[in-house]
Amino acid sequence: TASSVQAAITVVGSEQSSVSNEIYYVGSGVAATATGGNVTPGLPTGTAVNDILICVVESRDNVVSSMTGWTLLNGANSGTGHRASLFWRRATGGDTTTVTHTAGGGISARILAFRGVHTTTAFDVANSFTVSASDDTVEAAAITTVTANTMLVFTQHIADNYSGVGTPTGSTPW
């Protein structure tokens, strides 16, 4: 049975930059996968100090993962079939990327980097997770930004051999 978890977070635009007030996507690192245990996803090429790093983690069990030096934004599970987690940190130049996972279920992790994010308050409002235990349907709870120039980041975690994900209406995939 397939199951999915969707997450929506908002990232606050920079008020500090003299060049631009825009947030932009730097890139994604090489994904790391394993049939169980720890994984070490790669940092995106071009990551710089003060970039916001978001690590998307999916495991085929209900075991909580952790990352030293990273903050858990949210985590959810669909029963016992899979667990989705989002971690974040501000890049420092000596960034550790190991996801600690003590179970034997499959695990996958990938890190995304964003530049131009506010240096004091990186996130605008609380993120939301929506869990669908029985299908691959993508739904997300409503999210309303509070601060001007925020960016909505939407991730989807699927615990199955799903071959493709449709792009939400009005969005631009990376």
C-alpha positions in Angstrom: 0.0 0.0 0.0 1.3 3.4 -0.9 1.2 6.3 1.5 2.3 9.9 1.4 3.2 12.9 3.6 3.3 16.4 2.3 4.9 19.4 4.0 4.6 23.1 3.4 6.8 25.7 5.0 7.4 29.4 4.4 10.8 30.9 4.3 11.2 34.6 5.1 12.9 36.9 2.5 16.1 38.8 3.4 15.8 42.3 4.7 19.6 42.4 5.1 20.8 42.1 1.5 21.9 45.2 -0.4 21.8 43.3 -3.7 18.4 41.7 -3.6 15.5 40.9 -1.4 14.8 37.7 -3.2 15.1 34.1 -1.9 16.5 31.8 -4.5 17.1 28.0 -4.7 20.8 27.2 -4.7 20.4 23.5 -5.5 20.0 20.1 -4.1 22.8 17.7 -3.0 23.2 14.1 -4.0 20.6 11.9 -2.3 21.7 9.2 0.1 19.8 5.9 0.4 20.2 2.7 2.3 18.2 -0.3 3.3 18.7 0.6 6.9 21.0 2.5 9.2 22.6 6.0 8.8 22.9 7.9 5.6 25.0 11.0 4.6 23.4 13.1 1.9 25.6 15.5 0.1 25.5 19.3 0.4 24.4 21.1 -2.7 27.2 22.4 -4.9 27.8 26.1 -4.3 26.5 26.1 -0.7 27.7 29.2 1.2 27.8 30.3 4.8 24.3 31.6 5.9 22.4 29.6 3.3 19.4 27.8 4.7 19.7 24.0 4.4 16.6 21.8 4.5 17.0 18.0 4.7 14.1 15.9 3.5 14.2 12.4 5.1 11.9 9.5 4.2 12.1 6.1 5.9 10.1 2.9 5.4 9.4 2.4 9.1 8.2 4.5 12.1 11.6 5.1 13.6 12.5 8.8 14.5 15.7 10.0 12.7 18.0 12.7 14.0 20.7 15.0 12.7 23.4 16.5 15.0 23.4 20.3 14.7 20.1 20.3 12.8 16.6 21.3 14.0 13.6 19.1 13.3 11.0 21.3 11.6 8.4 18.5 11.6 8.0 14.8 11.4 5.0 12.5 10.7 4.2 8.9 10.1 1.5 7.0 8.4 1.2 4.3 11.0 4.0 1.8 10.6 4.6 2.1 6.9 6.8 5.2 6.7 8.0 8.3 8.4 8.7 11.7 6.9 11.0 14.3 8.5 12.2 17.8 7.6 15.4 19.2 9.3 17.0 22.5 8.8 20.1 24.5 9.7 21.9 27.6 8.6 25.1 26.7 6.7 28.3 27.4 8.7 31.0 26.0 6.4 31.6 23.0 8.7 28.2 21.3 8.1 27.6 17.8 9.2 25.0 15.9 7.1 24.7 12.4 8.7 21.1 11.3 9.3 21.1 8.9 12.3 18.6 6.2 11.7 18.7 3.0 13.9 16.2 0.9 12.0 16.4 -1.6 9.2 13.7 0.0 7.0 14.8 1.7 3.9 15.8 5.4 4.2 16.4 8.2 1.8 17.6 11.8 2.4 18.4 14.9 0.3 19.5 18.4 1.2 18.2 21.6 -0.5 19.9 25.0 -0.1 18.3 28.4 -0.3 20.0 31.8 -0.3 18.7 35.3 0.6 16.8 34.0 3.6 16.4 36.5 6.5 19.4 36.1 8.8 17.4 36.3 12.1 14.0 34.8 11.3 14.3 32.1 8.7 10.7 30.8 8.9 7.5 32.9 8.7 4.8 30.6 10.1 4.6 27.1 11.4 4.8 24.4 8.8 2.1 21.8 8.2 2.2 18.1 7.5 -0.6 16.2 6.0 -0.5 12.4 6.2 -2.4 10.1 3.8 -2.0 6.5 5.0 -3.7 4.8 2.1 -2.7 6.6 -1.2 -0.4 8.9 -3.1 -2.8 11.8 -3.2 -1.1 15.1 -2.6 -2.9 17.4 -0.3 -1.7 20.2 2.0 -3.3 22.1 4.8 -3.8 25.8 4.2 -0.9 28.0 5.0 -1.0 31.8 5.2 2.2 33.9 5.3 2.6 36.8 7.7 5.6 38.5 6.2 5.9 40.0 2.7 8.4 38.3 0.3 8.1 34.9 1.7 8.6 31.7 -0.3 6.5 28.6 0.0 8.5 25.3 0.0 6.4 22.2 -0.6 7.9 18.7 -0.3 6.3 15.3 -0.9 7.4 12.1 0.7 6.2 8.8 -0.8 6.9 5.4 0.8 6.5 3.3 -2.4 8.1 2.8 -5.7 6.1 5.7 -7.2 7.3 6.7 -10.7 6.3 10.3 -10.8 4.8 13.3 -9.0 2.6 15.8 -10.7 3.4 19.5 -10.2 0.9 21.4 -8.1 -1.1 24.0 -10.1 0.6 27.4 -10.2 4.0 26.1 -9.0 7.4 25.8 -10.7 9.5 22.7 -10.0 13.2 22.8 -9.6 
